[in-house]
Amino acid sequence: MNSIKLKFHFLDLTICAVWMLFACGIYGGWLTPAFVIIMLAMFYRFVVSLSLSKMEIRSWLPLLIFAPFAAWFVFSNHYITEHIADYFFHLTHIEYNNVIYDVIVYFFLLWLVAVPYIYYLYLLIRKKALRTELTWGELVGAILWRDRQSQTISAILMVMLFAFISGLTMSARACQLMCFAAVPVTYWLICRYHRVSAEKAWVLVMAMVTFWYAQIQAGVWRVSLLFLSFALVIYVVIALYQKIKKVQLSIVLVIYLGILLPSFSIGYNQYACTHYARSGFHYLEPFKGILYITDGKGHYGLRDRYGLLIEPEYESIRVGEKLTSKWSHLYILQKDGHKKYYDVFNDKFVQETEAAKRMENERK
């Protein structure tokens, strides 16, 4: 596979992986029919990508299987791609813009649905399509675990998915396990594919232990630990580069292993709010993803997965009574003998009279 085709294949897999993360991230119930359909759609989209990477002329089979899923995306108001556009503004804090929103929606929709069919037609017209060693079983889906390259890619994606799920649940033990294990395992898979020794995997374990315990530090200590963790990842990737001589892969690995994968594992971006420490390894019920933070002087505040919600200036934060919606909660913030009420569901403070009225409605 020449350089341009390799880059195109890598870009396609990257876009599919981003889509997979958003598709899995928007679901509260994982056993719904819609989620099963989405999982099948993701499965066959990866099969299509991997079979086309080999320029297999019989790629018409996975393309045919993927066709009803593609039609569903087009005729169901773009479905998953709209969530990607929504989160773009949430993650970047850029002011909402209809043009940018539509560009993101239609870019992902066209790439996921139209690009594989267009590329397959290109291979046929230019007579570049080949009959490779792939079997019919592999074209139906077994390519993900039978073909050596596809097997490695699938394993790396599965590690990423498990890390992402642990981060979504924010179970302290699961997050800790994935934080320590996901990066070294991914490194081992890459070394195994390139047939080189993964002798420096233990350095990555040290890097991830450092990354994990940086959460409970603040300010200079937090930044120093994060820098040390990132530096250890760079050291390992440089050693790997000296063996495989792949510049672009090495750059991607530094970012992925040093920042993205460990952040997926713990469920939030700890490069934000570095001047405040996480207060213990627990989250704010019932909203997994909202954490207690402290300034180290006995004052508490709140942050979500992406950044600061409430400055740590309160003596205590405790759960109030439920709002009319079972998922909406008021939280009572105590400071200097005075109470403030924070609606975590809508991310805003409410007046005491409004809080009392809501509590009364709940009791009724």
C-alpha positions as CSV (number, residue, x, y, z in Angstrom):
1,M,0.0,0.0,0.0
2,N,1.5,3.3,-1.1
3,S,1.9,6.3,1.2
4,I,-1.3,8.2,0.0
5,K,-3.5,5.1,0.2
6,L,-2.1,4.4,3.7
7,K,-2.9,7.9,4.9
8,F,-6.4,7.7,3.4
9,H,-6.9,4.4,5.1
10,F,-5.6,5.8,8.5
11,L,-7.9,8.9,8.1
12,D,-10.9,6.7,7.4
13,L,-10.2,4.5,10.5
14,T,-9.7,7.6,12.6
15,I,-13.0,9.1,11.6
16,C,-14.8,5.8,12.2
17,A,-13.2,5.6,15.6
18,V,-14.4,9.1,16.5
19,W,-17.9,8.1,15.4
20,M,-17.7,5.0,17.5
21,L,-16.9,7.0,20.6
22,F,-19.7,9.4,20.1
23,A,-22.1,6.6,19.2
24,C,-21.3,4.8,22.5
25,G,-21.2,7.9,24.6
26,I,-24.8,9.1,23.9
27,Y,-26.5,6.0,25.2
28,G,-27.8,5.6,28.7
29,G,-29.4,2.3,28.0
30,W,-27.1,-0.1,26.3
31,L,-29.6,-2.9,25.5
32,T,-32.0,-0.9,23.4
33,P,-32.8,-2.0,19.8
34,A,-31.4,1.2,18.5
35,F,-28.0,0.6,20.2
36,V,-27.8,-2.9,18.8
37,I,-28.4,-1.5,15.3
38,I,-25.7,1.1,15.8
39,M,-23.2,-1.5,17.1
40,L,-23.9,-3.6,14.0
41,A,-23.5,-0.5,11.8
42,M,-20.2,0.3,13.3
43,F,-19.0,-3.3,13.0
44,Y,-19.7,-3.4,9.3
45,R,-18.4,0.1,8.6
46,F,-15.0,-1.1,10.0
47,V,-15.3,-4.3,7.9
48,V,-15.9,-2.1,4.8
49,S,-12.9,0.1,5.6
50,L,-10.6,-2.9,6.2
51,S,-11.7,-4.8,3.0
52,L,-11.3,-1.6,0.9
53,S,-7.8,-1.0,2.3
54,K,-6.8,-4.2,0.5
55,M,-8.6,-3.1,-2.6
56,E,-10.6,-6.3,-2.6
57,I,-13.0,-6.5,-5.6
58,R,-15.5,-8.5,-3.5
59,S,-15.9,-5.6,-1.1
60,W,-19.4,-5.3,-2.6
61,L,-20.5,-7.9,0.0
62,P,-19.8,-5.8,3.2
63,L,-20.9,-2.7,1.2
64,L,-24.2,-4.4,0.5
65,I,-24.6,-5.4,4.2
66,F,-23.8,-1.9,5.3
67,A,-26.3,-0.3,2.8
68,P,-29.5,-0.6,5.0
69,F,-27.6,1.0,7.9
70,A,-26.4,3.8,5.7
71,A,-29.9,4.4,4.5
72,W,-31.1,4.5,8.1
73,F,-28.6,7.3,8.9
74,V,-29.6,9.3,5.9
75,F,-33.4,9.1,6.5
76,S,-33.3,9.3,10.3
77,N,-32.3,13.0,10.5
78,H,-28.5,12.1,10.4
79,Y,-28.8,10.4,13.8
80,I,-25.3,10.0,15.3
81,T,-23.6,12.8,13.3
82,E,-25.8,15.4,15.0
83,H,-24.3,14.5,18.4
84,I,-20.8,14.9,17.1
85,A,-21.7,18.5,15.9
86,D,-23.3,19.3,19.3
87,Y,-20.3,18.1,21.2
88,F,-17.9,20.1,19.0
89,F,-19.2,23.4,20.5
90,H,-19.4,21.9,24.0
91,L,-15.8,20.8,23.9
92,T,-14.3,23.9,22.2
93,H,-16.5,26.5,23.9
94,I,-17.0,28.1,20.5
95,E,-20.2,30.1,20.1
96,Y,-22.9,28.0,18.3
97,N,-22.9,28.6,14.6
98,N,-25.4,27.0,12.2
99,V,-22.9,26.9,9.3
100,I,-20.2,25.1,11.3
101,Y,-22.9,22.8,12.8
102,D,-24.1,21.8,9.3
103,V,-20.6,21.4,8.0
104,I,-19.7,18.9,10.7
105,V,-23.0,17.0,10.4
106,Y,-22.8,16.6,6.6
107,F,-19.0,15.9,6.6
108,F,-19.4,12.9,8.9
109,L,-22.6,11.8,7.1
110,L,-21.0,11.9,3.7
111,W,-17.7,10.3,4.9
112,L,-19.4,7.5,6.7
113,V,-22.0,6.7,4.1
114,A,-20.8,8.0,0.7
115,V,-17.0,7.8,0.7
116,P,-16.7,3.9,0.8
117,Y,-19.1,3.5,-2.2
118,I,-17.3,6.3,-4.1
119,Y,-13.9,4.8,-3.4
120,Y,-15.1,1.3,-4.4
121,L,-16.4,2.7,-7.8
122,Y,-13.1,4.4,-8.2
123,L,-11.3,1.1,-7.8
124,L,-13.6,-0.6,-10.3
125,I,-13.4,2.2,-12.9
126,R,-9.6,2.5,-12.6
127,K,-9.3,-1.3,-12.7
128,K,-7.4,-1.3,-9.4
129,A,-9.7,-3.7,-7.6
130,L,-8.0,-7.0,-6.8
131,R,-9.1,-10.5,-5.7
132,T,-7.0,-10.9,-2.5
133,E,-6.5,-13.8,-0.1
134,L,-9.6,-12.7,1.9
135,T,-12.3,-15.4,2.3
136,W,-16.0,-14.9,2.1
137,G,-16.2,-15.3,5.9
138,E,-13.7,-12.5,6.3
139,L,-15.7,-10.3,4.0
140,V,-18.8,-10.9,6.1
141,G,-16.9,-9.8,9.3
142,A,-14.3,-12.3,10.3
143,I,-11.6,-10.0,8.8
144,L,-11.6,-8.2,12.2
145,W,-10.0,-11.2,13.9
146,R,-8.4,-13.2,11.1
147,D,-6.3,-10.7,9.1
148,R,-3.2,-9.7,11.0
149,Q,-3.4,-6.0,10.4
150,S,-7.1,-5.9,11.0
151,Q,-6.7,-8.0,14.1
152,T,-4.3,-5.4,15.5
153,I,-6.5,-2.4,14.6
154,S,-9.6,-4.1,16.1
155,A,-7.7,-4.9,19.3
156,I,-6.5,-1.3,19.7
157,L,-10.1,-0.1,19.1
158,M,-11.4,-2.5,21.7
159,V,-8.9,-1.2,24.2
160,M,-10.0,2.3,23.4
161,L,-13.7,1.4,23.7
162,F,-13.2,-0.3,27.1
163,A,-11.2,2.7,28.4
164,F,-13.9,5.0,27.2
165,I,-16.7,3.0,28.8
166,S,-14.8,2.9,32.1
167,G,-14.4,6.7,31.9
168,L,-18.1,7.1,31.3
169,T,-19.1,5.0,34.3
170,M,-16.4,6.7,36.5
171,S,-16.1,3.7,38.7
172,A,-12.9,4.4,40.6
173,R,-11.5,0.9,40.4
174,A,-12.4,0.5,36.7
175,C,-10.9,3.8,35.8
176,Q,-7.7,3.1,37.7
177,L,-7.3,-0.3,36.1
178,M,-7.8,1.1,32.6
179,C,-5.6,4.1,33.2
180,F,-2.7,1.7,34.2
181,A,-3.4,-0.9,31.6
182,A,-4.8,0.7,28.4
183,V,-1.7,2.5,27.3
184,P,0.9,-0.3,27.9
185,V,-1.4,-2.8,26.2
186,T,-1.9,-0.6,23.2
187,Y,1.9,-0.1,23.0
188,W,2.4,-3.9,23.2
189,L,-0.1,-4.4,20.4
190,I,1.7,-1.9,18.2
191,C,5.1,-3.5,19.0
192,R,3.8,-6.9,18.3
193,Y,2.4,-5.8,14.9
194,H,5.8,-4.4,13.9
195,R,7.6,-7.4,15.3
196,V,9.7,-5.4,17.8
197,S,10.2,-6.0,21.5
198,A,7.9,-4.1,23.9
199,E,10.6,-3.9,26.5
200,K,9.7,-0.4,27.7
201,A,6.1,-1.1,28.5
202,W,7.0,-0.8,32.2
203,V,7.9,2.8,31.7
204,L,4.4,3.5,30.3
205,V,3.0,1.9,33.5
206,M,5.0,4.3,35.5
207,A,3.8,7.2,33.3
208,M,0.2,6.2,33.8
209,V,0.6,5.8,37.6
210,T,2.0,9.3,37.6
211,F,-0.9,10.5,35.4
212,W,-3.5,8.9,37.8
213,Y,-2.1,10.4,41.0
214,A,-1.7,13.9,39.4
215,Q,-5.5,14.2,39.8
216,I,-5.3,14.8,43.5
217,Q,-2.6,17.5,43.1
218,A,-3.0,21.1,42.2
219,G,-1.0,23.9,40.7
220,V,2.7,23.4,40.1
221,W,2.6,19.8,41.5
222,R,-0.2,18.8,39.1
223,V,1.5,20.4,36.1
224,S,4.8,18.8,37.0
225,L,3.3,15.3,37.3
226,L,1.5,15.6,34.0
227,F,4.6,16.9,32.3
228,L,6.6,13.9,33.8
229,S,3.9,11.5,32.6
230,F,4.0,13.0,29.1
231,A,7.8,13.0,29.0
232,L,7.9,9.3,29.8
233,V,5.5,8.6,27.0
234,I,7.7,10.6,24.6
235,Y,10.8,8.7,25.7
236,V,9.1,5.3,25.0
237,V,7.8,6.5,21.6
238,I,11.2,7.8,20.6
239,A,12.7,4.4,21.4
240,L,10.0,2.8,19.3
241,Y,10.7,5.2,16.4
242,Q,14.3,4.2,16.4
243,K,13.2,0.6,15.6
244,I,10.3,1.2,13.1
245,K,11.3,4.6,11.5
246,K,7.7,5.8,11.1
247,V,7.5,9.6,11.9
248,Q,3.8,10.1,11.5
249,L,2.9,7.1,13.5
250,S,5.2,8.2,16.3
251,I,3.7,11.7,16.4
252,V,0.2,10.2,16.6
253,L,1.3,7.8,19.3
254,V,2.7,10.6,21.5
255,I,-0.7,12.4,21.4
256,Y,-2.8,9.3,21.7
257,L,-0.9,7.5,24.4
258,G,0.2,10.6,26.3
259,I,-3.1,12.5,26.4
260,L,-6.2,11.0,24.7
261,L,-6.2,7.4,25.9
262,P,-5.4,8.1,29.6
263,S,-8.1,10.9,29.5
264,F,-10.6,8.4,28.1
265,S,-9.7,6.0,30.9
266,I,-10.4,8.4,33.8
267,G,-13.4,10.0,32.1
268,Y,-12.4,13.7,32.0
269,N,-9.8,16.1,30.9
270,Q,-7.5,16.7,33.8
271,Y,-5.4,19.2,31.8
272,A,-8.2,21.6,32.5
273,C,-8.5,23.2,35.9
274,T,-5.0,22.3,36.9
275,H,-5.0,24.9,39.7
276,Y,-7.5,22.9,41.6
277,A,-7.2,19.3,42.9
278,R,-9.8,16.5,42.6
279,S,-11.3,15.9,46.1
280,G,-11.1,12.1,46.4
281,F,-11.9,9.5,43.8
282,H,-15.7,9.9,43.8
283,Y,-18.2,11.9,41.7
284,L,-21.3,13.8,42.4
285,E,-24.4,11.6,42.4
286,P,-26.3,10.9,40.2
287,F,-24.2,12.7,37.5
288,K,-21.2,10.6,36.7
289,G,-18.8,13.1,35.3
290,I,-19.3,15.9,37.8
291,L,-16.5,15.9,40.4
292,Y,-15.7,17.6,43.7
293,I,-12.6,19.8,43.6
294,T,-10.7,21.6,46.3
295,D,-8.3,24.5,46.6
296,G,-6.4,22.7,49.4
297,K,-7.6,25.1,52.0
298,G,-10.8,23.3,53.0
299,H,-13.0,24.9,50.3
300,Y,-14.9,22.9,47.7
301,G,-16.3,23.4,44.2
302,L,-17.5,21.5,41.2
303,R,-16.2,20.6,37.7
304,D,-17.5,18.5,34.9
305,R,-15.6,16.4,32.4
306,Y,-14.4,19.4,30.4
307,G,-13.8,22.3,32.9
308,L,-14.8,24.4,35.9
309,L,-18.5,24.7,37.0
310,I,-18.2,26.3,40.5
311,E,-15.1,27.8,42.0
312,P,-14.0,26.0,45.2
313,E,-15.0,28.6,47.7
314,Y,-17.7,26.7,49.7
315,E,-17.3,25.0,53.1
316,S,-19.5,22.1,52.1
317,I,-21.6,20.8,49.2
318,R,-24.3,18.4,49.9
319,V,-27.2,16.8,48.0
320,G,-30.5,18.6,48.4
321,E,-34.0,17.2,47.5
322,K,-34.8,16.0,44.0
323,L,-36.5,18.3,41.5
324,T,-39.6,17.2,39.7
325,S,-37.4,15.3,37.2
326,K,-35.8,12.3,38.8
327,W,-32.5,13.1,37.1
328,S,-32.5,16.8,38.3
329,H,-31.0,17.6,41.7
330,L,-30.5,20.7,43.7
331,Y,-27.2,20.9,45.6
332,I,-26.9,23.0,48.7
333,L,-23.6,25.0,48.9
334,Q,-22.7,26.3,52.4
335,K,-20.5,29.4,52.9
336,D,-20.2,31.6,56.0
337,G,-23.5,30.3,57.4
338,H,-25.4,31.1,54.2
339,K,-26.8,28.6,51.7
340,K,-26.9,28.8,47.9
341,Y,-28.8,26.3,45.7
342,Y,-27.2,25.0,42.5
343,D,-29.2,23.2,39.9
344,V,-26.6,20.8,38.5
345,F,-28.9,19.6,35.7
346,N,-29.3,23.0,34.2
347,D,-25.9,24.3,35.4
348,K,-27.2,27.4,37.2
349,F,-27.9,28.8,40.6
350,V,-31.5,29.2,41.7
351,Q,-33.1,31.5,44.3
352,E,-34.0,30.0,47.7
353,T,-37.7,30.7,47.1
354,E,-37.5,28.8,43.8
355,A,-35.6,25.9,45.4
356,A,-38.3,25.8,48.2
357,K,-41.1,25.7,45.7
358,R,-39.5,22.9,43.7
359,M,-38.9,20.9,46.9
360,E,-42.5,21.4,47.9
361,N,-43.7,20.3,44.4
362,E,-41.6,17.2,44.8
363,R,-43.1,16.3,48.2
364,K,-46.6,16.6,46.7
